Amino acid sequence: MAALLLILFSCNQPGTQPGGRGVEGSSEIGVLADSAMVVSAHPLASEVGVEILKKGGNAVDAAIAVQFALAVVFPEAGNIGGGGFFVIRDAERNYETLDFREKSPINSSRDMFLDEDGEAQAQKSQRGHLASGIPGSVDGMVKAYERHGTLPWAELVQPAIDLANGFVLTEREAKKFKNASPTFKEFSTVDPVQFTGKDWQEGDTLVQAQLAQTLTYIRDNGRDGFYKGPVAKAMLDEMQRGGGVFTQEDFDQYESVWRAPLIGNYKDYKLITMGPPSSGGIIILQMLGLLEKYELDPNPDNFADYLHLKTELERRTYADRAAYMADADYYPVPVKTLISEEYLDQRFQDYDSNKATPSSEIFEGEIPQESEETTHFSIIDSKGNAVSATTTINGSMGSYVVVDGAGFLLNNEMDDFSIKPGFPNMFGVLGGEANKIEPGKRMLSSMTPVIMEKNEELYMVVGTPGGSTIPTSVFQTIVNVTDFGMGMQQAVSARRFHSQWQPDHIYFERGKLDEELKSKMEAKGHKFEERGPIGRVDAILVREDGKLEGGADPRGMDTAVGY
């Protein structure tokens, strides 16, 4: 391929891009630490993680504690009623990934969200009891602890119990609960008064007594504290009242899985990420594999060339996602082919540097015979162990079903299946036959937790929420640092763009979009659509001076804490 001169930003303009300004309220340099760092979506959860590290816990200990804390203080995404992925790198350069993605219930079926005429009923896959998959988070935390935990299990769960007994709401949080109250009442069979019983204001204390009791069962009984006993009964009773299909057999059979990581290279960097049922790892390795063939020139006048190329990469990788990516336990995902140089060259043969390819003319590649509300946290401990963790209940507040008697929110992950081939999910992503609903199957995910090395040394831990925008947000953050010399906070704060094959346009974050850039892109045939924030990246960079720089996304309450 011919070299192409491209640009992201000028290094003397930290936190900005020619295509739009950086996020307001962001700083030039993130939080610096000498020994350890936690970056998560909520300051209280980040503080919990750092306290575990100070007690002598390792990165996995801290990750478990942060996961439970986020279930309390960040319920729109933090969870015990959902699932996710851990990518782990220890100080001896051993790599592992843990898949605690939710599964479809045993009594689910391929056409469960279609009406009698075969039309998709999106509301049923996005809200209410049928929308939920079998939660995997608690089993995942137990699995992670059994292999890597060092502190007593009770010490990792107790901070979440303390928070459930009361924490003070910010203005943003109070508004969030106030806005969600009518929907909680609509889809929960018993009014969750802990969320709906007050006209929330900044400074109010949120007490979640039922959740505190649930966490106490988990603290005292591990996995059985959730999948058996009073908590399991509360879930089953909730499902029976609301027309759901969970059974005790679902709980007994659920198991998180240690999987081989997906490993790839970009220039001088090694990436360790998640394979199926995540689509994100494949997508990011595809995009970086193609980007490596192009020359990036730090000239602000050429930003349109970069944005054009990135959009064309995204269109092709998301077309492949719809056709070939799913739970590899149920569908033979051609991972090696999808990230191979030969396949990527074939996918980009029709690329024109001066003209957009209409999405209607892009299809999946030819494979020879042979996966918006989520949360991410990044952790590095004092010994150099690292965890990149992305976890979710899918949409904000998941299914809006609060389990009466247990106090936690259930996910709406069934919408991440292809409920009908060619029908978009809540993030506008199309799906195909590979990702159809099957009993016991894990739904395709876009979550993309990544750990990077440079010259065999730990370099970066990165990830984000954002539904279908997750892989592209991670991609942009990585390129911001590796190719254009940004610090971690600068890279996280920079404004983002996203395209995903269908719909056929480029999303840009609300705010000023440079008119010259817009004109250049439109001349190539691109269309733009304004939207709210794209992603909430939380990342850590090991700088050349050995310090850790935490980049916490200013789009939310995300917070970096280190020592």
N, C-alpha and C positions, 0 to 999 in steps of 0.2 A: 504494500500500500504506500502511496505517496505520502510524504510528510506533510503535516498541516500545522500552521502556526495558530496557536490557541492561547486563551487567557482566562484566568479566574479573577484575579485582582492584582493590584500593585501592593507589594509587601510594605510600602511606606504608608499604606492606608489600612491599618488593622481593623478588622471587624466589618469591612465594607466590601461590596462588589460593584462593578460598573453597572450591572443590571438592576441595582436596587440597594438601598442602604442596609446596614446591619441592623439587628434588632435593638430597639431603644432600651436603655437601661443596662446594656451589656458593658463589661469592662474589657480593657485591652489584655490583661493578664489574669488568668484564673488563680484559684487558691493554690499556694505552693506548700509542699511538705517535704521533709527529709526522709521519713520512714514509711508512712502508710497513708492511704487515701480511700475514702468512700464518697461516691457521687451518686445521689439518688433523687427521686422526684419530690421528696419532702425533707425539710431540715431535721425533723424529729427522727425520721428513719435513718438519715445519714449519721446523726449523733449516736443512735443505738449501735450502728455498725462499728463506729470508731471506738466506742467504749468496750465492745467485745474484743477488738484488736488490742487495745491497751491492757486488757486482762490477760493477754497471752494467746488469745484465740487466733486461728489462721483465717485466710480469706474465705474459706467455705463456711466456717463458723459464723463469720460476720454476714455472709450472704444469707444464711438461714435466718439469722436474727432480723436482718433488714426485710426479708420476705414477709415474715410474720408481722413486723411493725407496719409495713405498708398496707397490710390487710386491714389495719385499724385506722391509720391516719390518712390513707389515700384510697378509699374504697371504690372509686370509679375505675381503678385499674389494679391496685394492689389487692391481693386476694388469698383466701384459702378455698374459694369456690371456683377457681379457674385452673390454669396450667401455664407451662412455659418451658424454657430451655436454659440450661447452664452450659457455658463453655469454660473449661478449667485448664489452666496451665500451672504446673507446680514449678518450684525453683530449679528442679533438675530437668526441666524441659520435657516433662511427660504431659501429654494432651488427652483430654477426655471431654465428651459432651454427654449431658444427661437430658433425656427427653421425658418431661412430665406433662406433655400435651394432653388435653382432654380427649376422651373417646366417645363415640356415639353409643347410646344405650343399646343393650341387646335387643330391645323391642322396637328399635328404630327401623325405618325402611326407606328404600330409594326414593319413593314418591310421596313421602309423608307430608310434604309441604305443597302438594299440588291439589287443586280442586277437582271436581268431577269432570271438568272439561280439559284437564291437563294443564291448567294455567298455574303459574307459580304464585303462592301466597306469601309474599315476603314478610308481612307483619308477623306471621306465625314463627318464622325462622329467626326473628330479631327480638321479639318481646314475648314474655310469658314462659310457661313451664316447658313446653316442647322445644324451646330454643336452646336449652341447656345440654351440654355434654357432661359426661362423668368427670368430676373434678380430679385433677392430678397433683395439685400443689403440695398437699400434705404428704402424700406418698413420696413425692420427689424430694422434699426436705428430709424425710426419714432416710431415703436411699443415700442422699449426699452425706448425711451425718454418719451413717454406718461405715462408709468408706473413708471419709476424710475428717470427721469431727474430732475435736480434741478437748474442748471444754464440756462440762456436763450439759446434757440436752436441756434440762430445766433452765439453765442460765441463758440459753438462747431464746427460749419462748417467753420467759418471765417479763422482759421489757415490753412486749406487746400486750400482755395482760395488764400491766401497769398503765399503759396508754389507753386501753379499752375502758379502764375505770375512770377516765376523764382526761381530756386534753383541750386546750383553748383554741377556738377557731379564729382564723384570719378572716378578713373581709371577703376574700375570694372564696374561701370554703363555706362561709355562711351563705353567700349568694348561691353557691352550687347546690347546697342542700335545700334551700328555699325553692329553687327552680325545679328540682327533681321530685319534690314532695307529691304533686298530683300523679305523677307516673308511678311512683312507688305504691300509692294507694290503688291505682288501677290494676296493677299486675301481681301484687302480693295478695295472698288469700286472707291474711290478717294484717291490719294496718301496722306497719313498723314504726311505732310511735317514737322510738329513739331517734328516727330521722325526720318524722313528719309532725311531731307533737309540739313544735315550737316555731315561732316566727324568728328564725335564726338571725342573729346580729353578730358583728365582730366582737370578740371578747367573750362570747358565750362558751360554756364548757360542754362538750359532747361526751356523754356517758353511754357506753354500749355494754350494759350488764350481761345480756345474753351472749354476746361475743366473748366477753371476758370469761364466762363459764365454759364456752366451747374451747377456748384456748387453754384453759386449765385442764380440761379433759385431755387435750393433745399433749400438754406438758407432762401429765402424770401417766399417760397410757400410750404415747407415741401414735403410730398409725391407727391402732384400734380405738383411740380416743376420737377419731373422726369417722372411720368407715364402719364402726360397730357401735353398739351402745346407744346412749341418748341422742347423740348428734346424728348418727345414721337414721335413727327412728324419726327425728325431726325432719330430715330431708325427705324420707319416704312419705311421711304424713303430709308434708307440703305438696309433694307431687300428686298424691291421691286427691287432695282438695282441689288442685289446680289443673288436673287433666294431664299431668306429666307421665313419663313411662320409666322412671328409675326403679330398679329393683335391688334387693340386697345382693343378688348374684352379681350385678354390675360392680358393686363396691368390692365384693370378695375377689373378683377377677381382675380389677384394675391393677396395673403394674407399670411404674415408670421404667425406662430402659436406658442403660448405658450404651451409647452408640459410638462407633468410630467417628472422629471428627472429619470434616471436610477441610482439606488443606490445599492451599494454592499459593502461588507466588506472583508478586507484582514488583518488577524492577528488583531492588535490593531487599524487599520485604517479604516475609512469610506471613500468611493469613491463616489462622485457625478459626473455623466457624462451624455452623450447624448444617448438616445435610438434611434430607427428607426425614420427617414431614415438613421441614422448613423449606420454602422456596427461596428464602433470602440469601442463603449461602451460595447457591448455584447462580442466582442473578448477579450478585456482586462480583463473583469470580468471572462470569461471562463479561460483564461491563469492564472490569479492570483488564482482563485479557485482551480485549479489543483496544482499549484506551492506550495500552502500552505500545501499540504500533504507531502512535502519533506523537509528534513533537509538540510540547507545550511551551509557548513563548510568552513571557510576562509583559505583554503589550496590551494595555486596556482597550485599545481600539479594536482588538480581535476577539472580544468576549463573545460576540454573536457566533463566531465559528465554533467555539467550545460548546456553547449552549445548543447549537444545531447538532453537533456530533453526539452530545449526551442524549438528546431527545431521540435520535435515531437508534442509539444503543438501547434505550429503554423500550422503545416500541417493539423491537425484535425479541428482547428477553422476556417481556410480559406476554407476547404471543406464545412463546415456548412454555411459559408458566401455565397458561390455560390448557395447553395440549398434553404436556408430559409430566407435570409435577403433582405429586400426591403422597400418601402414606406408602412408603416403599415396602411395608409388610403386606400390602394389598395390591400394589401395582408396580411393575418393573420399571422404575424411574431410570432412564439412561444417563446417570450422573456423569460418568467418565466421558461419554460422547458430548454431552451438552457443554462441558468446559474445555474440550480439546481444541487445540489450535486449528486443526483441519476443519472442524465443524464451524468454529467461529469465523474463519475465513469465508466459508461457504455462505454463512448467514449475512455477511456484509458485502458480498459481491455487487449488489445493486445499490450500494451507498453512493450518493451524489452529494459532494460537499457544497453545492450551490442550490440544492432543491430538496424540499421535504418530501418524504415518501408518504402518501396518504395511508392511514392505518387500514383502510379498506383494501389496500393492495399488499398488505403484509400478512403472512400466514406463518404458522410454525415451520421450523426447518425440517428437512428430511432426515430421519434417523435410520441408520442402517440396522439390520437385525442384530441382534445380540441378546409453599404455600407462600374503629380507630382508637380504640382506647386500650392502650397497653402501657406498661411502664418498664423502664430499663434501669439497672444500676450496675456500676463498675467498681471493682474493689481490687486494690493491691495491698498486700500486707508487708511487714517489715523484712520478711525473708525472701520476698520476690515471688510469692504465690499470687495468682491472679484469677479472678472470676469475672466473666462477662455474662450478665443474667438479664434475660428478657422474659417477662411474664404478663399474663393478660386474662381478662374476662371478655375480651373482644370489644364490643361497644362500650361507651362510657356508661357506667353502672350496670353493664352486662344486660341480663334479661329483665332487670328491674324487679326481680323476685327476691325478696328477703326471706330467708328461711325462718319461719316463726319458731321460737324456742331455741334457736341456735345463733341468730343475729348476724348472719353473713349473706352477702349477695352471691347469687348464682350467675354463671356466665351465659352468654348467648352465642357460643361457638358453633352451633349447628349451622349458622349462616355462613360459616367459612367453607362448608361443603358446596359443591355445585348442586343446588337444589333442583335445577333444570339446566341441561346443557345450553350454553349461550345466554343464560339469564344472569345479570350482574348481582353481586352481593352488595352489602351496605356500603362498601368502599368503591363500588363501580367496577370491580374486577370480574371479568368473565371467567367461567369455569367450563370444564368439559367432562368427558366420560371418566377420565382417570380419577377425578376427585368426587365421584358420586357417593351418596350416602350408602354405607354398608354397616351392619351391626358390628360393634367393637372396633371400628376403624378410627384412626386419628385424622382429623380434618387438616387440610393444607394450611400452612401458616406463612406469613411474610416476615416473621421475626428473624432478626439478623444480628445476634450477638457475635462479636468479633474480638479476638486477641491477636495482636501483631507483634512480630519480632523484626529486628533489624540487626544483621550480623550475629544472629543467634542469641541476641539479648532481648529481653522484654522491652517493648517499645510503646505500645498503645493498647488500651482496653476501651471499646467503643460499642455503642448500640443506641437504640431509640424506640419509642412507640411510634404509632402513626399509621396503622393499617397498611395499605398498599404502598404508602410513601416510605416505609421503613428502609428497604434496600437502597433507594436512591438517596435518602438522607445520610445513611452511613457512607455510601459511596462518595458523596460530596464532601463530607467531613474528612474522610481519609485523604482525598486528593488535595483538599485545602492545606493539609499539613505536609504530606509527602512531596508534593510537586511545587507548592507555592510558599513554603516556609512559614506558614502561620503557626502561632502558638495554639494550644488546645482551646483556650477560651475564645480566641478570635475565630477559629474554625467552627466552633459550635454556634457562635452568635451570628455568623454570616448568613445573609438571606438565601433562601433555597428555592429551587425550581423543581418541578416534578412532571413527568409524563409516563403513561402506562399503557400504550397501545390504544386502548379504548377507555374513555372517549378521546377523540382525535384533537387534543389541544395540550398546551403547556400550562400547568398551574403555576402561579406565582403568588407569593405571600402579599397580603394586603399592605399597601403603602406605595410609595413612588416607584414607578418603573420607568427607567430611562427611555425617553421617546426615540432617541437615535437607535438604541438596541432594538426596541420594538419594531421600528421601521425596517431594520436590517433583517430581522427574523421573518417579518411578514412578507418581505420581498422573496424569501426562500420558500414561502408557502405555509408558514406556521401560524397557528392561532393561539391566543392567550386567554386564560380565564383566571380572574382574581379569586382568592380564597383566604381563609384564616391561616394561622400558623401551620407550618409543615414540620412535623416531628418535634421531639423534645430530647435532643441528644445529650446524654451524660457520658463523659469520657475522661480518661486519664492518659497523660503523655509522660513518658520518661524522657526528660530533657537531657541535652548534652552535658549539663553540669551535674547530672545525677539526681536532681530534684524531681519530684512528682508534681505535675501541674494538673489540677482538676478543672475540667471545663463543664460547668453546670448551665443548662439551657435557660436563658432569661425569659423564654416563652412561658415558663411556668414558675412554680415555687422551688424548682430544682436547686439543690445545695451540695456543694463540695465541702467536706470536712476532712482534715488531715492532721498529722502531727509529725 
